[in-house]
Amino acid sequence: MMIQRPSFQRMTAADVRAMCWLSKQPRAARWARAARLVSRLGDGPLYVVLVALVWTLLDGIGTVFAQAAAIAYVIEVPAFMLLKNLIRRPRPADSVEALNAFIKPADRFSFPSGHTAAASVMATLICVFFPALAPMAVLFALMVGASRVLLGVHYPTDILAGATLGISSTLSALWILGSV
């Protein structure tokens, strides 16, 4: 059963209003087509390739980057799964008749966004280790989060929660390594 606290209900009501407004936009279907590609990039294999490349090509810093990524994802993934199954917030299209999803999500629950959490882990790592690439990394994480909303599988606050989880998992990993 989903958490039914009044603050959560208000948050959901605001999210539903935002999602209904977005779904009524004339270009919503076109945005969803573009969002599908961005969302696919956020599925996970890209992060494995990036970590492997950095680890292989950059001595020293590449090893610390790979260790930080491994620890961050070891923190983020179980926390994401625990939150998702504790809160059990239905997907937008499953709880609001006026909303449609443009893809079939991997599971039933939406809070927090795992795609956004994973993208935020990688973006935070890139910001810390390669500051010159920070704008591109942050833009990519924002695009992944936005793609999930545009596809109708997450509410805006799911994205915010996923980003918070990803960033905090990464900062925790860096603290564990003594890199912060």
Secondary structure, 3 states (H helix, E strand, C coil): CCCCCHHHHHHHHHHHHHHHHHHCCCCHHHHHHHHHHHHHHCCCHHHHHHHHHHHHHCCCHHHHHHHHHHHHHHHHHHHHHHHHHHHCCECHHHHCCCCCCCCCCCCCECCCCHHHHHHHHHHHHHHHHCHHHHHHHHHHHHHHHHHHHHCCCCCHHHHHHHHHHHHHHHHHHHHHHCCC
